[in-house]
Amino acid sequence: NTLQYGISWARIAPERGHFDEGALRHYEAVFRAMGARAIAPICVLQEHSLPAWFSKMGAWEHPEAPDCFLAFVTRVYEAFGTHCDCWIPHFEPLLWLAMAYGEQRWPPPQHRKRRAIALAGLARAHQEVWTFLKRADEGNRVGISIYAPHVYPLDPHSPWDHRIQARTTHHLLQSYPTLLGTSNGGSAPYCFIALSSPGTVGVHVAPLRPRNGF
């Protein structure tokens, strides 16, 4: 009786400051249809894809990125916020960072060394959305999305592989919630955790690998 449903920021805001009313009406109809069928929606405000204009400006590295995202969320809430009270600002943000900065499979970034700045931008955007949605309606629930595969050492007899396993698991499960709590004075700005368990990932020390050593 619950559906986690991601909307497209790129379709709703194809240009900065411009919102596609047809796209908003489409999503409003989708959420209304869920309600008519007693399906409780969990709205994911940003999945992995980003608007092209947002990527070109540097995405989450840009100091105005949280404000751009909040403007989008505000218009979305005006359009169909009454049909949903459960929200996830960013779907698996650490996976997006890994693909864009570590594996370099997704755009942007232009500056790979600024991954920490992008993560901080994501956290600030989450905080602003949390504050906005709670002020709009105290009953709104805001959650975080965690990418959590089972990480195991490829060589079970290697202490180095075990270290990589522990470090990777801690990073995936703890770093984003900890960052959000730190940025909010120790108070966690989320009501629930959506845990994605996509399978298993084997890790192995590879000192000559230029990006991350494993």
TIKEKE-255598 format. One line per 10 residues: number of its first residue (from 1); their letters; for each residue x, y, z of C-alpha. Coordinates in steps of 0.02 Angstrom, whole numbers, plus 50000, padded with zeros to 5 digits. Last residue first. Example, Ala and Ser with C-alpha at 12.3 -4.5 7.8 and 13.67 -1.06 7.14 Angstrom:
REM TIKEKE-255598
2) SA) 50684:49947:50357 | 50615:49775:50390
***
This chain:
REM TIKEKE-255598
214) FGNRPRLPAV) 52025:49974:49795 | 52152:50116:49799 | 52031:50260:49775 | 52062:50346:49610 | 52231:50291:49542 | 52217:50103:49560 | 52396:50052:49594 | 52364:50006:49776 | 52224:49882:49732 | 52150:49815:49895
204) HVGVTGPSSL) 51996:49711:49866 | 51811:49744:49886 | 51662:49632:49843 | 51492:49714:49825 | 51331:49622:49862 | 51147:49648:49823 | 51038:49801:49795 | 50988:49837:49977 | 50911:50010:49974 | 50870:50079:50146
194) AIFCYPASGG) 50741:50219:50157 | 50778:50301:50324 | 50646:50392:50426 | 50605:50556:50511 | 50749:50665:50452 | 50839:50821:50513 | 50947:50730:50643 | 50982:50848:50788 | 51168:50863:50825 | 51179:51048:50785
184) NSTGLLTPYS) 51098:51031:50615 | 51257:51021:50510 | 51325:50885:50624 | 51164:50784:50612 | 51164:50795:50423 | 51347:50745:50414 | 51318:50595:50528 | 51171:50536:50423 | 51280:50551:50266 | 51436:50466:50336
174) QLLHHTTRAQ) 51353:50320:50426 | 51290:50185:50309 | 51393:50203:50151 | 51552:50267:50234 | 51546:50140:50374 | 51524:49998:50250 | 51668:50061:50144 | 51787:50078:50291 | 51743:49907:50362 | 51763:49821:50193
164) IRHDWPSHPD) 51925:49912:50156 | 51993:49856:50324 | 51939:49678:50290 | 52027:49684:50122 | 52185:49742:50210 | 52173:49602:50337 | 52174:49477:50192 | 52111:49303:50232 | 51934:49334:50171 | 52002:49388:50001
154) LPYVHPAYIS) 51858:49470:49908 | 51813:49560:50069 | 51624:49587:50087 | 51506:49735:50065 | 51319:49699:50075 | 51240:49839:49975 | 51175:49991:50069 | 51127:50143:49967 | 51043:50256:50096 | 50894:50369:50060
144) IGVRNGEDAR) 50848:50502:50187 | 50678:50546:50254 | 50560:50693:50275 | 50389:50670:50355 | 50261:50808:50336 | 50142:50819:50483 | 50216:50985:50539 | 50147:51060:50379 | 50224:51203:50278 | 50350:51239:50415
134) KLFTWVEQHA) 50404:51056:50416 | 50418:51054:50227 | 50524:51212:50221 | 50642:51161:50362 | 50671:50988:50290 | 50697:51061:50115 | 50827:51182:50183 | 50917:51043:50277 | 50919:50930:50124 | 50993:51070:50018
124) RALGALAIAR) 51127:51101:50148 | 51171:50915:50149 | 51181:50907:49960 | 51294:51060:49958 | 51407:50981:50089 | 51421:50827:49979 | 51465:50936:49829 | 51600:51025:49929 | 51672:50857:49983 | 51677:50801:49801
114) RKRHQPPPWR) 51779:50953:49751 | 51928:50854:49686 | 51830:50798:49533 | 51810:50976:49468 | 51705:50976:49310 | 51579:50860:49386 | 51452:50825:49309 | 51399:50709:49239 | 51390:50522:49271 | 51520:50386:49243
104) QEGYAMALWL) 51665:50470:49332 | 51692:50314:49440 | 51739:50413:49595 | 51666:50586:49562 | 51503:50561:49467 | 51470:50378:49508 | 51527:50390:49688 | 51437:50555:49719 | 51275:50486:49647 | 51294:50331:49756
94) LPEFHPIWCD) 51321:50441:49908 | 51160:50537:49869 | 51050:50380:49869 | 50889:50470:49818 | 50891:50652:49873 | 50748:50753:49951 | 50646:50604:50014 | 50466:50651:50058 | 50314:50582:50148 | 50158:50690:50166
84) CHTGFAEYVR) 50089:50678:49990 | 49930:50731:49900 | 49923:50905:49977 | 50097:50939:49908 | 50034:50931:49730 | 50068:51096:49641 | 50122:51209:49784 | 50238:51073:49848 | 50317:51056:49677 | 50342:51245:49666
74) TVFALFCDPA) 50428:51248:49836 | 50534:51097:49792 | 50599:51182:49635 | 50640:51344:49727 | 50724:51238:49862 | 50835:51154:49733 | 50895:51318:49662 | 50927:51386:49837 | 51028:51230:49883 | 51133:51249:49723
64) EPHEWAGMKS) 51176:51433:49749 | 51350:51395:49819 | 51389:51285:49666 | 51468:51117:49709 | 51299:51032:49705 | 51283:51055:49517 | 51428:51149:49439 | 51331:51278:49337 | 51325:51158:49190 | 51246:51021:49296
54) FWAPLSHEQL) 51104:51137:49348 | 51071:51192:49169 | 51064:51010:49114 | 50934:50968:49247 | 50993:50826:49359 | 50976:50636:49349 | 51007:50526:49501 | 50841:50543:49591 | 50783:50711:49656 | 50617:50745:49742
44) VCIPAIARAG) 50579:50566:49792 | 50397:50566:49844 | 50341:50427:49959 | 50162:50392:49908 | 50028:50305:50013 | 49919:50199:49898 | 49734:50201:49945 | 49682:50187:49762 | 49611:50364:49751 | 49768:50426:49839
34) MARFVAEYHR) 49880:50349:49706 | 49775:50430:49570 | 49797:50601:49652 | 49985:50572:49654 | 49987:50531:49468 | 49870:50676:49424 | 49982:50799:49517 | 50131:50725:49424 | 50051:50761:49255 | 49992:50934:49309
24) LAGEDFHGRE) 50170:50979:49360 | 50238:50917:49193 | 50111:51023:49099 | 50153:51175:49205 | 50336:51167:49154 | 50430:51275:49277 | 50552:51413:49230 | 50675:51491:49355 | 50822:51394:49287 | 50770:51302:49130
14) PAIRAWSIGY) 50696:51128:49106 | 50618:51140:49280 | 50481:51008:49291 | 50562:50893:49165 | 50738:50909:49237 | 50675:50891:49417 | 50598:50725:49370 | 50486:50644:49501 | 50531:50485:49594 | 50398:50373:49670
4) QLTN) 50414:50264:49824 | 50247:50173:49829 | 50152:50115:49982 | 50000:50000:50000
***
